[in-house]
Amino acid sequence: MTMLHDVAESMRAMTLLHLLLAFLACTGYVLAEGQIAPARVRVYSGLVAAACAICFVIESPQWTAGAMLVVFAVGIVGLFTALVWLLSAALGLRETASVMVAQPAPEAIGAPAERRGQLAAATRPGALPSH
């Protein structure tokens, strides 16, 4: 029996608890690695991911097979991230977007105060960061 065969047997023997722990660990890891959330949320999601991964390994029938599954999951997410980074760099998407500051239109200068506020809100710059 090889180690990969043991990992496959461990995957077949997964219960609902194992699947939940694996889902929380992978989701927390992806959230902690990306920049979709603020830094504080990323720290907490990293802690949740680590705790769920440790519980997954402990709850696995064979801890070595559980540890191998965690390593495979982290490696696959890391490989996916590296491929996305390389593709975005090759396409030139890694460059920062320049934001132009909108000047108020000449007709907005003589407009009433409430109309100036509406015009300013409509022309406010704010490109969303892509990275």
Residue pairs with C-beta under 8 A, 6 or more apart in sequence:
3 64
3 65
3 68
6 62
6 64
6 65
6 68
7 65
7 68
7 69
7 72
9 65
10 60
10 61
10 62
10 65
10 66
10 69
11 69
13 61
14 22
17 59
18 56
18 59
18 60
21 52
21 53
21 55
21 56
21 59
22 52
22 56
22 69
22 73
24 48
24 49
24 52
25 49
25 50
25 52
25 53
25 56
25 70
25 73
26 49
26 73
26 77
27 45
27 49
28 45
28 46
28 47
28 48
28 49
28 50
28 52
29 45
29 46
29 49
29 53
29 73
29 74
29 77
30 77
31 37
31 41
31 42
31 45
31 49
32 42
32 43
32 45
32 46
32 49
33 77
33 81
34 42
35 42
35 131
37 45
53 70
56 66
56 69
56 70
57 63
57 66
57 67
57 70
58 66
59 66
60 66
60 67
60 69
85 94
88 94
88 131
93 130
93 131
94 131
96 131
97 127
97 129
97 130
99 125
99 126
99 127
100 125
101 125
102 123
102 124
102 125
104 116
104 119
104 120
104 123
105 119
105 123
108 115
108 116
108 119
108 120
111 119
